[in-house]
Amino acid sequence: MIIPFNKPYMTGRELTYIAEAHFHGMLAGDGPFTKRCHGWLEKRTSSPKALLTHSCTAALEMAALLLDIQSGDEVIMPSFTFVSTANAFVLRGAIPVFVDIREDTLNLDERLVESAITRRTRAIVPVHYAGVACEMDTIMAIACAHGLSVVEDAAQGMTASYKGRPLGSIGDLGAYSFHETKNVISGEGGSLLVNDPALVCRAEIIREKGTDRSRFFRGEVDKYTWQEAGSSFLPGELIAAFLWAQLEEADTIKRQRLESWRYYHERLASLEEEGVLRRPVVPPDCQHNAHMYYVLLPDEVTRDLVLASLRNDGVNAVFHYLPLHNSPGGLKYARIHGSMSTTTSVAARILRLPLWIGISREQIDYVVTAVERVCASSCKTSLDCR
Ligand SMILES: *Cc1c(COP(=O)(O)O)cnc(C)c1O
């Protein structure tokens, strides 16, 4: 049996909507499908403004422009994240300041954030790993006390929530990804949630090449002109048409993924009890979206062994992230605050298992059996990794 790590899910209506956009000959951005997507996102998140972008990376870059991040400014974030979290701010000359993550959720450790704040700190960027929320009440309170902005990297967090509030809608700004590896997809794609109403007008301008074209199309001005520094961050209508088919199914997608996630969780419980591995932890305040199923093994040697053995059995498990703080880019552009021991340890011990819509219970059984087999023969059960 070959079990891929990921299989992009298609709802079946993507081509119908793309054909519709093609038929009407409206292919540039901000057409009818983009408006539908905006409306859906705003309704679901209660954010005053959702704007489609061509990626989550683009949404984060927009956030850095919107907050007027300047050279030498500092932005607090985890090192255990995707490069775009840091790059978006580095492009503005800012310095990412890495703080370690929590052992349980693998999210930015909110208890370490306040001591990382300096005169130059401008923003905090929590990343909701695996669609499990960061401790947002604490992070928002720290930001408020120090006059900092909060940009949620909610790339993995669509349809997940914290104390009932959708991820991405809690900070001043939130960024989603619709990359094909995420839950709701459009190939490449993303969205910026502008939760601070004071930033909405400039967000539209920055996204439309620095012009007030959005206002012009709404008939609010009789011509559009260059207003400030901006770029082209909007996707074309074909992408929005594809995305619309996915948004319509967002709840089904979440439900199906959760079913597979829970089955993994149940099947791996005994290995956790034996101390062979640790399963994901979801705090009671967090409703997650089953973006990923991972396990933590006792050490890197065991992880690599399990990974190789699974591959040998046709199971495409993977690991990530390589921490940013000791990558060449991280050494050049960023600095760390305090110890990175949890980040380093987790990155060496994490193993992500195949999870996609349509994966069967038999396939999950096959993956779990493969993990059990290699662990029985080689995992150091003396090393308690709980
Ligand atoms: C996927 C991801 C991104 C980048 O998303 P793109 O849409 O590919 O630009 C950024 N941050 C995190 C945490 C991600 O998982």
The ligand as an ORCA input file, in Angstrom:
! r2SCAN-3c Opt
* xyz 0 1
  C       1.400     27.547      4.751
  C       1.877     28.567      5.728
  C       2.247     29.849      5.322
  C       2.352     30.264      3.880
  O       1.170     30.173      3.162
  P       1.196     30.471      1.588
  O      -0.257     30.597      1.249
  O       1.837     29.278      0.940
  O       1.941     31.718      1.357
  C       2.615     30.771      6.291
  N       2.618     30.456      7.601
  C       2.289     29.217      8.022
  C       2.312     28.915      9.483
  C       1.920     28.230      7.108
  O       1.613     27.005      7.533
*
